Amino acid sequence: MPAIDVAEQPEQPWSRRRLRSTNERLLLDRLRSAGAASRAQLARETGLSKPTVSSALAALAEAGLVHEVGTQAPERGRIAVLYAPDPGAGHALGIDIGRGWLRVAVADLDGEVVARADVRNRARSSGAMADLVVATARQVITNSGVAHDEVTHAVVGTPGVYDEERRRVRYAMHLPGWGRAGLFDRMREELGIPLEIHNDANLAALGEYTYGIGAGSRLFVYLLIGTGLGMGVVSEGRLFTGAHGLAGEIGFLPWPGQQKPETLEAAVSGVAVVESARRFGMSGQLTAKAVFDAARQGDPAAVKAVRLEGERIAYTVAAAAAMLDPDLVVLGGGVGHNVDLLLSPVRETLRTLTPLRPKIAPSRLGEDAVLLGAVATALGTARDVAFERRTAL
């Protein structure tokens, strides 16, 4: 945004109000992106005059959008006051809906989580799950000590893709009934907060880019491997979702099954790990976690199943590398987090499949990737709302 100095503009009241707002937003964005600064520093960096900077900062401080955070002693001259955005000027709500867990967090405008809850998802119907989301979100807001109307935007991460026109989620295969129309409209109404819905793998990718190992990547891919298989793509800091929001639905790629063709998701997800372990001789009540734990103890059947999973993940990475040319592929999700066992077979197999060798790394955010991606996405709108509300007053 170019710097516009109010002092240089004509006298029309509407024009001066608009320019003041532009300059205030410019300074607020600078403070948020690069940290606390003095008036003189802001004037140098933005090209605004010192009187204009002083006036804009005073207005932002009166609106509760910035506050003094200390002083700086220059080599010569007077001590300078440092200003920074006030994180309490608004709040955002992030929600991660998974088959096993529901995670909810409230964050201030600095992205600091001030309250959260992780709740087992024991809902047996889509209606019960919607009730659980609303009740948990309300409780987290109460626990945060933040007034309800100060939580100005919410983002939900869910398996599948939200169809805005039909008001429903599509392709959420592992959440029975979750594709019913109107569920999210009901949650919006009961929460009383604007609500956006995004694919969970996309949000995990954005969370990893904002807070985790993906920071600074030109183009990176996040593989969410758990109950299902999803992929999020972040290019130059922005999500790539395709023409219909379906980019990254790599689980739908065909895969040659034992008896009949199946999908890549059926071959790579946690269910596939359990099926492979049974085929290799394991028995009893098995979960993917139990198979990985047994592999760490040296169980031969579990070791074989885990190695096979690594080989199949390598095929997934090879497909992503050929289509997208990422500089980084991040493994996440319940299965993907077992990189101590998976990374070696993934890399070994990848060398036999393709000359394309993107860097492969574990998620730094672990199980919080989707939730923090939801928070990061909600913050963009919450910051805009806080600015518009408070400067209007």
Residue pairs with C-beta under 8 A, 6 or more apart in sequence:
1 22
1 25
1 26
1 29
3 23
3 26
3 46
3 47
3 48
4 19
4 22
4 23
4 26
4 48
5 23
5 47
5 48
5 49
5 52
6 16
6 19
6 20
6 23
6 52
6 55
7 49
7 51
7 52
9 15
9 16
9 19
20 55
20 56
20 59
21 391
23 48
23 52
23 56
24 56
24 59
24 60
24 65
24 387
24 391
25 387
26 46
26 48
27 42
27 46
27 48
27 53
27 56
27 57
27 60
27 66
28 60
28 65
28 66
28 85
28 387
30 37
30 42
30 45
30 46
31 37
31 42
31 66
31 83
31 84
31 85
32 85
32 383
35 84
36 69
36 70
36 82
36 83
36 84
37 45
37 82
37 83
38 72
38 80
38 81
38 82
38 83
39 50
39 53
39 54
39 57
39 80
39 81
39 83
40 50
40 80
41 80
42 48
42 53
42 57
42 83
43 49
43 50
43 52
43 53
46 53
48 56
57 66
57 83
59 391
60 66
60 83
61 67
61 68
61 83
63 89
63 390
63 391
63 393
64 86
64 88
64 89
64 390
65 85
65 86
65 89
65 386
65 387
65 390
65 391
66 83
66 84
66 85
66 86
67 83
67 84
67 86
68 81
68 82
68 83
69 82
69 83
69 84
70 81
70 82
71 79
71 80
71 81
71 82
72 79
72 80
72 81
72 82
73 79
73 80
74 80
85 109
85 110
86 109
87 108
87 109
87 110
87 112
88 108
88 109
89 109
89 386
89 390
90 108
90 109
90 150
90 152
90 382
90 383
90 385
90 386
90 389
91 106
91 107
91 108
91 109
91 114
91 144
91 146
91 150
91 151
91 152
91 382
92 106
92 107
92 109
92 151
92 152
92 153
92 154
92 155
92 375
92 378
92 379
92 381
92 382
93 104
93 105
93 106
93 137
93 140
93 141
93 151
93 153
93 154
93 155
93 193
93 378
94 104
94 105
94 106
94 107
94 154
94 155
94 157
94 371
94 372
94 373
94 374
94 375
94 376
94 377
94 378
95 102
95 103
95 104
95 133
95 137
95 154
95 155
95 156
95 157
95 371
95 374
96 102
96 103
96 104
96 156
96 157
96 200
96 203
96 370
96 371
96 374
97 121
97 129
97 133
97 156
97 157
97 158
97 159
97 175
97 200
98 121
98 159
98 200
98 226
98 227
98 370
99 121
99 159
99 174
99 175
99 227
100 120
100 121
100 227
100 334
101 118
101 119
101 120
101 121
101 367
102 118
102 119
102 120
102 121
102 129
102 132
102 133
102 136
103 116
103 117
103 118
103 119
103 367
103 368
103 370
103 371
104 116
104 117
104 119
104 133
104 136
104 137
104 140
104 371
105 113
105 115
105 116
105 117
105 140
105 371
105 372
105 374
105 375
106 113
106 114
106 115
106 116
106 140
106 141
106 144
106 146
106 151
107 113
107 114
107 375
107 378
107 379
108 114
109 379
109 382
109 383
109 386
111 210
111 211
111 375
111 376
111 379
113 375
114 144
114 145
114 146
115 140
115 141
115 143
115 144
115 145
115 146
116 140
116 371
117 136
117 139
117 140
117 143
119 132
119 136
121 129
121 132
123 129
123 131
123 132
125 176
125 177
126 175
126 176
126 177
126 178
126 180
126 183
127 177
127 183
129 175
129 178
130 183
130 186
130 187
133 156
133 187
134 187
134 190
134 191
137 154
137 191
138 191
141 148
141 151
148 192
151 193
151 382
152 193
152 194
152 381
152 382
152 385
152 386
152 389
153 193
153 194
153 196
153 378
153 381
153 382
153 385
154 191
154 193
154 194
154 195
154 196
154 378
155 195
155 196
155 197
155 198
155 203
155 374
155 375
155 377
155 378
156 184
156 187
156 195
156 196
156 197
156 198
156 374
157 198
157 199
157 200
157 202
157 203
157 204
157 370
157 371
157 373
157 374
158 169
158 172
158 175
158 178
158 197
158 198
158 199
158 200
159 169
159 171
159 172
159 173
159 174
159 175
159 178
159 199
159 200
159 227
159 228
159 230
160 169
160 170
160 171
160 172
160 173
160 175
160 178
160 179
160 199
161 169
161 170
161 171
161 199
161 244
161 245
161 246
161 249
162 168
162 169
162 170
162 184
162 197
162 198
162 199
162 245
163 169
163 170
166 181
167 181
167 182
167 184
167 185
168 179
168 180
168 181
168 182
168 183
168 184
169 178
169 179
169 183
169 184
169 197
170 179
171 249
172 178
172 179
173 228
174 227
174 228
184 195
184 197
187 195
188 194
188 195
194 381
196 377
196 378
196 381
198 373
198 374
198 377
199 230
199 232
199 241
199 245
199 248
200 224
200 230
200 370
201 222
201 223
201 224
201 230
201 231
201 232
201 248
202 232
202 233
202 239
202 241
202 248
202 373
203 232
203 369
203 370
203 373
203 374
203 377
204 222
204 224
204 230
204 232
204 332
204 333
204 363
204 365
204 369
204 370
204 373
205 214
205 220
205 221
205 222
205 231
205 232
205 233
205 234
205 239
205 330
205 373
206 232
206 234
206 239
206 373
206 376
206 377
207 365
207 368
207 369
207 370
207 371
207 372
207 373
207 374
207 375
207 376
208 214
208 220
208 222
208 234
208 330
208 332
208 363
208 364
208 365
208 369
208 373
209 215
209 217
209 220
209 234
209 237
210 372
210 373
210 376
211 364
211 365
211 372
211 376
212 330
212 363
212 364
212 365
212 369
212 372
213 328
213 330
213 361
213 362
213 363
213 364
214 220
214 222
214 234
214 328
214 330
217 234
217 326
217 327
217 328
218 235
218 236
218 327
219 233
219 234
219 235
219 236
219 324
219 325
219 326
219 327
220 233
220 234
220 326
220 327
220 328
220 329
220 330
221 231
221 232
221 233
221 320
221 324
221 326
221 328
221 329
221 330
221 358
222 231
222 232
222 233
222 234
222 330
222 332
222 363
222 369
223 229
223 230
223 231
223 250
223 313
223 316
223 317
223 320
223 329
223 330
223 331
223 332
223 333
223 336
224 230
224 231
224 232
224 332
224 333
224 336
224 369
224 370
225 268
225 269
225 270
225 313
225 331
225 332
225 333
225 334
225 335
225 336
226 269
226 270
226 333
226 334
226 335
226 336
227 269
227 270
227 271
227 334
228 251
228 265
228 269
229 250
229 251
229 264
229 265
229 268
229 269
229 316
230 248
230 249
230 250
230 251
230 333
231 248
231 249
231 250
231 320
232 239
232 248
233 239
233 240
233 247
233 248
233 324
233 326
234 240
240 247
240 248
241 247
241 248
242 248
250 264
250 316
250 319
250 320
251 263
251 264
251 265
251 268
251 269
252 263
252 264
252 265
253 263
253 264
253 319
254 261
254 262
254 263
254 264
255 261
255 262
255 263
255 264
255 266
255 267
256 262
257 266
257 267
264 312
264 315
264 316
266 272
267 312
268 309
268 312
268 313
268 316
268 335
269 335
270 287
270 288
270 334
270 335
271 288
272 309
272 312
273 288
273 291
273 292
273 305
273 306
273 309
273 335
274 286
274 287
274 288
274 291
276 304
276 305
276 308
276 309
277 286
277 291
277 294
277 301
277 302
277 305
278 286
279 305
280 300
280 301
280 302
280 304
280 305
281 300
281 301
282 291
282 294
282 299
282 301
282 302
282 305
288 334
288 335
289 334
291 302
291 305
291 306
292 302
292 306
292 335
292 338
292 341
293 302
294 301
294 302
295 302
295 303
295 305
295 306
295 341
296 340
296 341
306 338
306 341
306 342
306 345
307 345
309 335
309 342
309 345
310 341
310 342
310 343
310 344
310 345
310 346
310 349
311 345
311 346
311 349
313 331
313 336
313 342
313 346
314 345
314 346
314 347
314 348
314 349
314 350
314 353
315 349
315 353
317 329
317 346
317 350
317 358
317 360
318 350
318 353
318 354
318 356
320 326
320 329
320 358
321 329
321 354
321 356
321 357
321 358
322 354
322 356
325 356
325 358
326 358
327 358
327 359
328 358
328 359
328 360
328 361
329 358
329 359
329 360
329 361
330 360
330 361
330 362
330 363
331 337
331 339
331 342
331 343
331 346
331 360
331 361
331 362
331 363
332 362
332 363
332 365
332 366
332 369
334 367
335 342
336 342
336 362
336 363
337 362
337 363
337 366
337 367
339 362
343 360
343 362
346 360
347 360
350 357
350 360
351 357
363 369
365 372
